[in-house]
């Protein structure tokens, strides 16, 4: 009997984990924290965030407690003759040394994280993302050189399972367990290419090339959005990335070369954008 209960509990837990994992790469209603990390950099960002949260909470509670103590202990009715103390060497040393220690505790993991973000390992795949008003264009630089545009799917065209305001007509397909570099620029105004689950966010600036890197840990579909105010339809230029195994990626590239290589893609006109966004 106990074995049956344990088996049922394990199956139920597996179903919950699978359901959660299927939705983990996109925002959830009433979500309070980050999306689950899907790259080593994002794991480090989460750890750094948790460290800062602890420090901020402790400092805030200490300051609040100190304020309450001072208001009660040194109120006029309880302290009619106030102290005239002007110096306290021990206190002055403490309130100088403790903040220095706190800053060092913050600085060490901060610089390690920054170094990890700015110094990628050997890059295995490079793609280019170009921001337009209001959609993204992509080029697979070292895998056939084909390009395509990714426009948000309108409500009337959404298929079951496609999240509203996040799904695109063409998705970016990338392999897992691969060091990926994304070169980012813009064609018109400032944009920002962002995938929260990857810890990836970089400005897209006209006339300038910025880049970032990430390594996707597990297959799935991940969503992001432009994170730089870029005009009236800023909120309607999502990013959709599907992570697959390396053999699946190679098969997709072979098909994509045929699908996109012959296309002479002109910039997407406003008339082609979802009608409810205009």
C-alpha positions in Angstrom: 0.0 0.0 0.0 2.8 2.4 1.0 4.6 1.6 -2.3 1.5 2.4 -4.3 1.1 5.7 -2.5 4.8 6.6 -3.0 4.5 5.7 -6.7 1.4 7.8 -7.1 3.0 10.7 -5.3 6.1 10.4 -7.5 4.0 10.3 -10.7 1.9 13.3 -9.5 5.1 15.2 -8.7 6.5 14.4 -12.1 3.4 15.7 -13.8 3.5 18.9 -11.8 7.2 19.3 -12.6 6.6 18.7 -16.3 3.7 21.2 -16.4 5.7 23.8 -14.6 8.7 23.2 -16.8 6.6 23.7 -19.9 5.5 27.1 -18.7 8.6 28.1 -16.8 10.2 30.0 -19.7 7.5 32.7 -19.8 6.0 35.1 -17.3 3.3 33.7 -15.1 0.3 35.4 -13.4 1.2 36.8 -10.0 4.9 35.8 -10.5 7.1 37.4 -7.8 10.5 36.2 -8.7 12.7 35.5 -11.7 11.9 32.9 -14.3 13.7 29.6 -13.7 17.3 29.8 -14.9 18.2 28.1 -18.1 21.8 29.1 -18.4 24.9 29.2 -16.2 25.0 33.0 -16.2 21.4 33.2 -15.1 22.1 30.8 -12.2 24.9 33.1 -11.1 22.6 36.1 -11.4 20.0 34.4 -9.2 22.7 33.6 -6.6 23.9 37.2 -6.6 20.3 38.5 -6.4 19.7 36.2 -3.4 22.8 37.5 -1.6 21.8 41.1 -2.2 18.2 40.4 -1.0 19.6 39.0 2.3 21.9 42.0 2.8 19.2 44.5 1.9 16.7 42.8 4.2 19.1 42.7 7.2 20.2 46.4 6.7 16.6 47.6 6.3 15.4 45.8 9.4 18.4 47.1 11.4 17.8 50.7 10.3 14.1 50.4 11.0 14.8 48.9 14.5 17.3 51.7 15.2 14.9 54.4 14.2 12.1 52.9 16.4 14.6 52.6 19.3 15.8 56.2 19.0 12.2 57.6 18.7 11.2 55.7 21.9 14.4 55.9 24.0 15.2 59.5 23.2 11.8 61.1 23.1 11.4 64.4 25.0 9.2 62.9 27.7 11.7 60.1 28.5 14.8 62.2 28.0 14.2 65.8 29.2 18.0 66.5 29.4 19.5 65.3 26.1 23.1 64.0 25.9 25.7 66.4 24.6 28.0 63.6 23.3 29.7 64.6 20.1 32.2 61.8 19.5 32.3 58.1 20.0 35.4 56.4 18.5 34.1 52.9 18.7 30.8 53.8 16.9 32.6 55.8 14.3 35.0 52.9 13.5 32.1 50.5 13.4 29.9 52.5 11.0 32.9 53.0 8.7 34.2 49.5 8.8 31.0 47.5 8.5 29.8 49.3 5.3 33.3 48.6 3.8 33.0 44.9 4.6 29.5 44.8 3.1 30.7 46.5 -0.1 33.5 44.0 -0.3 31.0 41.1 0.2 29.0 42.6 -2.7 31.9 43.5 -4.9 33.6 40.1 -5.1 30.7 38.0 -6.6 29.6 41.1 -8.6 33.0 41.3 -10.4 33.1 37.5 -10.9 29.6 37.6 -12.5 30.6 40.6 -14.7 33.8 38.8 -15.8 31.7 35.7 -16.7 29.3 37.8 -18.7 32.0 39.7 -20.6 34.5 36.9 -21.2 32.7 34.1 -22.9 34.3 30.6 -23.4 35.0 29.4 -26.9 32.0 30.4 -29.1 30.4 27.6 -31.1 27.5 29.4 -32.8 26.9 33.0 -33.7 23.6 34.6 -34.8 22.7 38.3 -35.4 19.6 40.0 -34.1 18.4 43.3 -35.6 15.7 45.4 -34.0 13.2 47.1 -36.2 10.0 49.1 -35.4 8.4 46.8 -34.3 9.8 43.3 -34.9 13.1 41.4 -34.9 15.2 40.2 -37.8 17.7 37.3 -37.5 20.7 36.1 -39.4 22.5 32.8 -38.8 25.9 34.1 -39.5 27.9 30.9 -39.5 25.2 28.4 -40.4 24.2 29.1 -43.9 23.9 32.9 -43.7 20.1 32.8 -44.1 17.9 35.5 -42.6 14.3 35.8 -41.5 12.0 38.2 -39.6 10.0 37.3 -36.5 6.7 39.2 -36.0 4.3 38.8 -33.1 1.4 36.4 -33.8 -1.9 38.3 -33.7 -4.7 37.0 -31.4 -6.7 35.8 -34.4 -3.8 33.7 -35.6 -2.7 32.2 -32.3 -2.6 28.4 -32.1 -3.3 26.4 -28.9 -0.5 26.8 -26.5 0.9 30.0 -28.0 1.1 32.7 -25.3 -0.5 36.0 -26.1 1.9 38.8 -27.0 4.9 36.5 -26.8 4.6 34.1 -29.7 6.2 34.9 -33.1 5.5 33.7 -36.6 9.1 32.5 -37.0 11.0 31.3 -33.9 14.7 31.4 -33.3 16.0 27.8 -33.0 19.2 27.2 -31.0 21.0 24.1 -29.8 21.4 23.2 -26.1 24.8 22.7 -24.5 26.4 25.1 -27.0 28.2 28.4 -26.4 26.1 30.9 -28.4 27.0 34.5 -29.3 24.3 36.9 -30.3 25.4 40.1 -32.1 22.7 42.8 -31.6 22.1 46.0 -33.5 19.1 48.1 -34.6 17.9 49.5 -37.9 16.0 52.6 -36.7 15.8 53.4 -32.9 17.1 51.9 -29.7 15.8 48.4 -28.8 17.0 45.8 -26.4 17.2 42.0 -27.0 16.2 40.2 -23.8 15.6 36.6 -22.7 15.1 36.5 -18.9 15.7 32.8 -18.5 19.1 33.1 -20.1 20.1 36.2 -18.1 20.5 37.8 -21.5 19.8 41.5 -22.1 21.7 43.9 -24.4 20.9 47.2 -26.1 20.3 47.3 -29.8 21.8 50.6 -31.0 21.7 51.8 -34.6 25.1 51.9 -36.2 26.7 49.9 -33.3 27.2 46.2 -32.7 26.8 44.9 -29.2 26.9 41.2 -28.2 26.3 38.7 -25.4 26.6 35.0 -24.9 24.8 32.2 -23.2 24.6 28.4 -23.0 21.1 26.9 -22.9 21.0 24.0 -20.5 17.8 22.3 -21.5 15.4 22.0 -24.4 12.2 24.1 -24.4 10.7 27.3 -25.7 11.8 30.5 -24.1 10.3 34.0 -24.4 11.5 37.5 -24.1 10.6 41.0 -25.2 12.2 44.2 -26.3 13.2 46.0 -23.1 13.9 49.5 -24.4 11.1 51.9 -25.1 11.1 52.2 -28.9 7.8 53.7 -29.9 4.1 53.2 -29.9 4.3 49.4 -30.5 7.2 48.8 -28.1 5.1 46.2 -26.2 4.4 44.1 -29.3 7.9 42.9 -30.4 8.4 39.6 -28.5 11.3 37.2 -28.8 10.7 33.4 -29.1 13.6 31.0 -28.8 13.2 27.2 -29.2 16.1 25.2 -27.7 16.6 21.7 -29.2 19.2 19.0 -29.2 22.2 19.4 -31.5 21.0 16.8 -34.1 17.6 18.4 -34.2 19.3 21.8 -34.7 21.3 20.5 -37.6 18.1 19.1 -39.2 16.3 22.4 -38.7 19.2 24.4 -40.2 19.1 22.2 -43.3 15.3 22.9 -43.7 15.7 26.6 -42.8 18.4 27.1 -45.6 15.8 26.0 -48.1 12.9 27.9 -46.5 14.7 31.2 -46.0 17.7 31.3 -48.3 15.6 32.1 -51.4 13.5 34.7 -49.7 14.2 38.3 -50.5 12.8 39.7 -47.4 11.7 43.3 -47.4 11.2 45.2 -44.1 7.9 44.3 -42.6 5.3 47.0 -43.2 2.9 48.2 -40.5 0.1 46.7 -42.5 1.5 43.3 -41.8 1.5 43.7 -38.1 -1.3 42.4 -35.9 -4.3 44.7 -36.4 -5.2 44.9 -32.7 -1.7 46.4 -31.9 -2.1 49.4 -34.2 
